[in-house]
Amino acid sequence: KIYESMDPEEAALRIEQMKENLALDLLASIKGKKAAAVLAGVSPPKAARLSEGLRRHREIKLQERAETKPSK
């Protein structure tokens, strides 16, 4: 919630300096448009790596939901 309430440019400056695993955890918890605005302020190489990580993170979450969904 802290990073989601920050100005995207300020959040990007901080995320730029973080280890990627922590940055991914934070970005995954931020709503899509806000996360996109934060990523726009991160260096292109790091933004690309974080975007790939976010895609994998979301795929894993979808798979986990499908596995825990009760059968009919």
VENGIUR-V787555 format. One record per pair of residues at least 4 apart in sequence whose ideal C-beta (glycine too) atoms are under 8 Angstrom apart, sorted by the first residue. I is the first residue (numbers start at 1). J is the second residue. If there is no record, write none. Layout:
BEGIN
[[I;J] [I;J]]
END
This chain:
BEGIN
[[1;5] [2;6] [3;11] [3;14] [3;15] [3;26] [3;29] [3;30] [3;38] [4;29] [4;30] [4;31] [4;34] [6;10] [6;11] [6;14] [7;11] [8;12] [8;34] [8;37] [8;38] [8;40] [8;41] [9;13] [9;41] [10;14] [11;15] [11;38] [11;41] [12;16] [12;38] [12;39] [12;40] [12;41] [12;42] [13;17] [13;41] [14;18] [15;23] [15;26] [15;27] [15;38] [15;42] [15;50] [16;41] [16;42] [16;43] [16;46] [18;22] [18;23] [18;26] [19;23] [20;24] [20;46] [20;49] [20;50] [20;53] [21;25] [22;26] [23;27] [23;50] [24;28] [24;50] [24;53] [24;54] [24;57] [25;29] [26;30] [27;35] [27;38] [27;39] [27;50] [27;54] [28;54] [28;57] [28;58] [30;34] [30;35] [30;38] [31;35] [32;36] [33;37] [34;38] [35;39] [35;54] [36;40] [37;41] [38;42] [39;47] [39;50] [39;51] [40;47] [42;46] [42;47] [42;50] [43;47] [44;48] [45;49] [46;50] [47;51] [48;52] [49;53] [50;54] [51;55] [52;56] [53;57] [54;58] [55;59] [56;60] [57;61] [58;62] [59;63] [60;64] [61;65] [62;66] [63;67] [64;68] [65;69]]
END
